Each structure stands twice: as C-alpha cells, then as structure tokens.
Amino acid sequence: MTAGMLGAAALILFVASTLQSIIGFAFNLLAVPLLLWSGFSLAQAVALTSVPILVQVAVATWKLRTAVVWREVLPAAVIRYLTLPIGVSLLYWVNSFAPSEVKQIVGLMLLIILAMQRFARIVPKERLAFGWDLLAFSLSGIMLGMIAMGGPPVVLWLMAHDWSARRTRAFMAALFLLAAPVQVGLLWWKLGEVVAPAFGWGLGMIPLVVAGSLLGIRLGNRLDREKLRRAIMLFLFLTALVSLFSPWLHT
C-alpha cells in the first residue's frame, strides 16, 4: 500500500462514516467501490472497512441496547452465520480476478442493490413468513462475506415490518455487531496474509471513522436528509456504471 492509497482510504472512510451517520446507510456501499478505484484489491477493501464497522456497530448497539429484542436478532444472526462462509469463499475466488473484472462485479451488484432499494414496494406487517427471513438473511450473509454489503437485504426485510425507527435501528446494529467478529475471523482464516495489513490500517483509522460519525450527527440536524440521500444514490449509481464499464473506459 502506498502513501497515496492510504491517504485516499482515510478520506473515503471519513466521508463514508459521516454520510452513514447523516442518512443511516451507505458506508460500505460508498467505501468499497471507491477503495477499489484507489488501487486496493477487493479483499483489502473489505478488510479495511470491517474493523471500523465493528467499532461503529458496537457503539450503536450499546446506545440502543434497551431497544434490542434479542429473540428477533439471534435467529437472523444464525442464518447469516451459515451463509457468511459462502460469501467469504466467493471473495477468495473473485479476488484472483483482474482488477477491471472485480470492478465490474462490484458495479453490477451495486446496481442490483440500488434497484432493489429504489423499486421495492412493500406493505409493512408485524411479522413475515419464515421463508422471507431465510431468503433475506441468507443473501445478507453471502453479500457481507463477498463484498461487505450485507445491509440491503436486511433493510428491505425491515421495510416489510411496521416497527418503530428505534426498534429498527437497534435490530440492525445488534445484527451487524454479531456478524462483524465472525466476518473478521473468516477473512483472517481464508486470506490472512492478504488482508493482515488492511486490518492494521483499518484499526488505525478508527479515530477518523469516529470523527466522521460525530460530524455526521451534527450535520444531520442541519441538512435536508432527503436531498442528500438522493444525491448519494445518484453518486452510487454513477459509480456503479463507471465500475461496470471500466474495461472500456481504459481503452
């Protein structure tokens, strides 16, 4: 990793954590593609974001601990535990591809994620059939392990429930907290030498992530969140397109 790459990574993590605090999502959706464009491999990008995310969700879970309903969180966590190794194995496989091919894969998956969030029309209920739970959290585990973007299937699942905002945030924070150490452990086991430096730099950038989160909380009270959310979605869409067509952009 060069000094320029690390500087870019520090800026990306700071901005991503700020936006995460303002609108409640987009950390890895934003960080992973930009880290790829900064010269990191997919495995390095996933590892670099995994340690700061662990700290962030730990803080969020502690703050929302009274709203966490563990009987709802634990079954979802078990399903993700079962499919997370599949995602990490896919990451191990994809990481051997050419950088342009990896960008294409991430760009395509990012487009699918954005389409799911944009066009999903869901009528909220108190509880869904178990089959939907199995589908949502299985996909989440695979996507978390492969590209560190396990949130969108969970967000869609939560949109189908008529829960309060606090209960929803508590569920997400606790679910992500339970998965984060397992993700880190699997990455270390499968790609130890490849991701070890990225883990170290991710650990060193935790203060920047905390600072970005605090800034985001302050800005969130002043900015128009809906306009900002739309701008971020547009930026992510353009990033996905550029990633998808990257081989032709260099010719």
LINLINLIN-V593513 format. One record per helix or strand of 3 or more residues. SS is the DSSP state (@ for helix, = for strand). FROM is the first residue (numbers start at 1). TO is the last residue. If there is no record, write none. Layout:
BEGIN
ss | from | to
SS | FROM | TO
SS | FROM | TO
END
This chain:
BEGIN
ss | from | to
@ | 3 | 23
@ | 27 | 37
@ | 42 | 63
@ | 65 | 67
@ | 70 | 94
@ | 99 | 119
@ | 130 | 147
@ | 151 | 159
@ | 165 | 204
@ | 206 | 220
@ | 225 | 244
@ | 246 | 249
END
